[in-house]
Amino acid sequence: MMNTMPMIPQAAKGSLLDKLHVLYGTQSAATLAEIESLLHEFGRLPAKPWVSENDVLLITYGDSIKEDGLAPLATLKEFLRQYAKDTITGVHILPFYPYTSDDGFSVVDYAKVNPELGDWEDVQRLSEDFDLMFDGVINHISKSSEWFQGYLNGDARYADYFTEADPSLDYSKVTRPRNLPLLTRFTTKNGEKYIWTTFSEDQIDINFQNPKVLLDILKVLLLYVNNGARFIRLDAIGFSWKRLGTTCMHLDELHTLVKLIREVLDITAPGTILITETNVPHKDNISYFGNGFDEAQMVYQFPLPPLTLFSFHTKSAVKLMQWAEQLEPTSAGTTFFNFLSSHDGIGMRPVEDRLTSAEKQLMVDKAVEHGGRVSYKDNGDGTTSAYELNVNYLDALSHPNDPDDVRIKKFLAAHAILLSMAGVPGIYIHSLFGSRNDYAGLEQSGINRRINREKLSKADVCEELESESLRSAVFARFSALIQLRRRQNAFSPQAAQKVVTFDERIFSVVRENAESGDSILALVNVSDENVQLRIDYAGQELITGKAVGQSIELLPYQFMWIKR
């Protein structure tokens, strides 16, 4: 348990009170007293260190790997200890709470572990071997939750826990992530009400304008860090403050809310890392860094997956390089969470300002050609546009007729880009273990995202990994690349990143660690052509271990890490 009872320092009290005043006005002092009481209840945890080049997170559902007779969370621990202990350092367990829909993101009870996955002891045992990321699914809650059922039944405690709406008003400016109604009609003890439901009628937006909601959510987050969470992912957080007449995205009050959550965690669980999940254009995404020290420590690098994929489709890294060149250095207390694939599809919103309509259509067409699906969003004006591409990343990169050796080369080259970028890498379990499109899951559910959410039998996966198979080849080569990356100081999240241009077919950046003096030139050929280069960067090529001079050739989809 905790070792000391925290007292909020006077300076922190003033800072918290300022934030609470922005959110709750005259209720701010009483809310601060409640927060202090909450901190006394949970106590203070030991400080956790900042991330380094050694940190690599695996993204997985609690039951992505299953075994008869064993709780999936226990199976996951055994499987990762056997196959990935030397490759990854952390695990993002996607929502493992009781839920009713959206594969876990419609939470019934934030404080419980889904008994079909295991229990809190299973989670804690996993934390003995790996750093853990938990989801804070705090924009919405299941309509079957105690909170919403209490609201429907007229329980005074939950009277203002949700946002009631007037359907006769104009909601056209509100950002819509899905092609579903924004408001849902419910019959309550107090009559018929329209409630804000951004994502679905089973995902009821909670009302942070009620300070009691804030206190309940803080209690949940403190429970998470006390059960092993080093990272907390704030799911869909950009939608969590409403003001009619605006987009209801990234509002000033919302940023104040995230800063307040950060400050509370800094007091009671120092070193806990908040990561905001905001699948939006880059400028809005990085706004959650705040001043570099007062808001989220990490944000998802959402443009990276579609721009990397676009590079291989067009055999040109120009758009990817242009974006990377414009990235501003992060502060000493912030960094990016880099990924190519996840439980969601490949988001198209982050490239709204990066790709033309024709280029975006190319990506849509390629996704379908490669066996994927496309999900659309409502633009609020009667039109729709592609929101995400639903396809396994291994399949997204390659035509179904490509031979396996080409498929593997493209896949590893794309992930060499991911591993070269400044930030902490996040690797989806179906990428690390070489999975393909799951058509059975897609057809059975009718849900596009299920194409990349297959539940795997541990026995079957182990058998494939021990044989000569596509899965085995991807896993072995990808694991070796990740392990090599973890040993290089030049890949520290805080190491400088500089884009250098040699050829439009080559993604190329220099990573340099000023503290250690280590420097690496990363080169990735995104084309199926041999590319001759002259570089002013002689050194040792880490992939092969060979010395290279100023004249080099990259074969189709070859990548190099040249260390001075």
C-alpha positions, 0 to 999 in steps of 0.5 A, a space after each residue: 500500500 502507499 507509504 505516506 499521506 499526501 498534503 497538497 503543497 500550498 502552491 499546488 492548492 493555489 494552482 488547483 483552485 485557479 483551475 477549479 474556478 475556471 471550471 466550477 466558479 463558486 463551487 471551486 473551494 468545496 471541490 478542492 476540499 473534496 480532492 484533498 480528502 480523496 488524496 488522503 484516502 489513496 495516499 502517495 505512491 513512489 515516483 516513476 521515471 521518465 521514458 527512454 529509448 528502452 521503452 516499447 509498448 505492446 497494444 493488446 486486448 486482454 483476451 487477444 491471446 486465449 487458452 482454455 481453462 485460464 483467465 485471458 489476462 493470466 494467459 497474456 502474461 505467460 505468453 508475453 513472458 515466453 515470447 516478448 519479454 526481451 522485446 517490449 517493456 510495457 503493455 497497453 491493455 485495452 479496456 478490461 472493465 465490464 462493458 456492453 458494446 464497442 469492444 470494451 469502450 462502453 464501460 459499465 463499471 470503471 472500478 471492476 475487471 471484466 470477470 471474463 478476463 480475470 481480476 485485479 490480481 491478474 492485472 497486478 501480476 502482469 504489472 510485475 513484469 511490464 509497465 502498464 497502460 490503462 484506458 481512462 474511458 472518461 468521455 462516456 459510459 455505458 447506458 447499463 452503468 449504475 450512473 446512467 440507470 440511476 439517472 433514468 430512475 430519478 436518483 438525485 445523485 446522478 441528476 446532472 451526470 449527463 448532458 441533456 439537450 434540446 433537439 430543436 437547437 442547431 448542432 451543426 458545428 459539433 464535430 462528429 466522429 461517426 455517422 450516427 445521431 448525436 442525441 438519443 431520446 430516453 424515457 426517464 422517471 422525470 419524462 422524455 429526455 434527449 441525451 448527448 451520445 457522441 459515439 453511440 446510443 450505448 455510450 452516454 457522454 458524461 457531464 464534467 460541468 458537474 464537479 461531482 463527476 470530476 471527483 468520481 473520475 479522479 477516484 477512478 484514475 487513482 484506483 488505476 495507478 494504485 493497481 499498476 498503471 504507469 500510463 493512463 490513456 485518456 480516450 476520446 478526451 477531446 470531446 469531453 466538454 460541451 458548449 453549444 455553438 462551438 465544435 465542442 472539441 479542444 475547448 479551453 475548459 477541456 484543456 483546463 480539465 486535463 491540466 487539473 487531472 495531471 496536477 492531481 496525479 503529479 501530487 499523489 502518483 508522480 511520474 504517471 504519464 497521461 497520454 491523450 487520444 485525439 484522432 485529429 489534425 496535428 496542430 490540435 493534437 499537440 495542443 494537449 502538450 500544454 506548455 510542455 510541462 503542465 498537461 499531457 506528457 504524451 500524445 498519439 502521433 496520429 498522422 504517422 500511420 496514414 502518411 507512412 502507408 501513403 508513402 508505400 502506396 505512392 513509392 514516395 516519402 515526400 509527404 511523410 518527410 514534409 510533415 516530419 520536417 515541420 514537427 517541433 521538438 518536444 520539451 524535456 517532459 513530453 514526447 510522442 506515442 508513435 504507432 502504425 496500427 492499433 485496435 482502431 482503423 487507420 485514421 484519415 482525419 489527421 491527414 485532412 490538411 496533408 493530402 488532397 482529395 484525390 490522394 485520400 481517395 487513393 488510400 480508400 481505394 487501396 484499402 478496399 483493394 487490399 481486402 479492407 473496409 472503410 468507415 465514414 463520419 457525418 460532416 454535419 451538412 448532410 455529407 460524409 467522408 472517410 473517417 478511418 480505413 479498417 484493415 490489418 497494417 500488414 495487409 494494408 501495405 501489400 496487394 493480396 497477390 504479393 509474395 510473402 517475402 515482399 510483404 515482409 519487406 514492406 512491413 518491416 520497412 514501414 516499422 523501421 520508420 516508426 522505430 526511427 521517429 522521436 517518441 515512444 513506439 507502440 506496437 499492436 499485438 497483431 503487428 508483432 505477431 504477424 496477423 492478417 485480416 480477420 474476415 471471419 470476425 468481420 463477417 460474424 460481427 458486421 463491425 468493420 474494426 473487427 477485421 483487425 481484432 482477431 482473438 488468437 488461440 495461444 496453442 495455435 500461435 505458439 505452433 506457428 511461431 515454432 514453424 516456418 510461417 509468415 507469422 514466425 518470420 514477421 515476429 522473429 525479424 520484427 522482434 530483433 529490430 525492436 531489440 536493436 533499437 532499444 540499445 541505441 541512445 540516439 533513439 531516446 525520446 529526447 534525442 534530436 530529430 532532423 529530416 535530411 533529403 537524398 531522394 524522394 523514394 527514401 525516408 531519411 532522418 538523423 537522430 542525435 543524442 546530445 548527452 551521449 553523443 550518439 548519432 544515427 542516420 535512418 534510411 528507408 526505401 519506400 519503393 520497389 526500386 534500387 536507389 543509389 545515394 551519396 551521403 556524408 555520413 560514414 559509419 557502421 550500418 547496425 542492421 548488417 553490422 557492416 561499415 558503409 562509406 559515402 556511396 550506398 545502394 538501398 534495395 527495394 524496401 531496404 532500410 539502414 541505421 547508420 551509426 557514426 
